[in-house]
Amino acid sequence: MNPGIEPRKAKLVAGHTISQAHVQLSAARPVRVQELPVAGFVKAHDHDYYEICLIRRGTGLHLTEDAERPMRPGTITIIPPGKVHAIGDVCGMEVTNVYYLAEWLLTDLRTLWESDGLVPLFLAESLFRRREQITVPQFDLEAEALKHCLKELDDTHAEWQRTSPSIAFMKSSFLKFLILVSRQYAAQQSRELGFSFRREIWQALDEVESCLSESRPLQVAAMAKALHLSTDHLSKLFKDATGFSPREYYQRRRIQQACRLLLNPRQSITDVGIMLGYSDTAHLSRLFSRHVGMSPREYRKMYLTGADR
């Protein structure tokens, strides 16, 4: 246990969930940066989205099911979707909270993997069903890194406030922020940051991305043969590593691509289905509803709101 971190045994129960109604993400503004004062105890809650919490001023105590950690200026906490947390012992605290649509960032997963720690910290819960307990990374940014991180967040927020914000600008600033944080976290770890996947799993993950970029179906048997494994053996290794079978993971990534394409109002749902190789719109809708819990039309309506339509 690190200095200042106390183990917890009491169970935290979420009294409410931070949802789309609160964060109001949209196709035109898929990331939101909020500066907020924290006046007192923040009751236990969870989120539908990742939340990044950066302490600008003051102090507090961050509570999760497994630990109590002190918070101070420069402390950053990354709360995955569904993880319950609370904040106590608040004294003059001001924070910057960040919410984002994970599928917006998952266009080119290969590139994101190249930044050590970025995927494990900010996207893993959207990609994998991990068997180990979900953790809440929390650490302190060094002064120079904190200055640069705040600049990127301020730039992202300033662009968000524009009447017609540039998606490219927001994505560039936000990714710079994520990379800066990932580097800080990686530098502070005594162990390798990331997933200790064996070579065959990395190759299988890469093949999934190739299939998506080339709009072709995943051939699990052919992939297993190329990796000198039986289909059953590869499927077992893959599920042990990711929580999904190769075909389930492929469909998950395919639906994430559909989510990203649906954020573009100029593309019809039929066009999205054709681009991703679905036999028809009904096929896309069935699989989309199974994975996302709503139809493509409902998803699009949720994020194409108001002036963003």
WOVENNOR-V575645 format. One record per helix or strand. SS is the DSSP state (a for helix, b for strand). FROM is the first residue (numbers start at 0). TO is the last residue. Records with the same first field share a line. If there is no record, write none. Layout:
BEGIN
SS=FROM-TO, FROM-TO
END
This chain:
BEGIN
b=4-6, 15-17, 30-37, 41-46, 50-62, 66-70, 74-78, 84-99, 136-139
a=19-22, 101-112, 117-121, 123-126, 142-159, 166-187, 198-212, 219-225, 230-241, 245-261, 268-274, 280-291, 295-302, 305-307
END
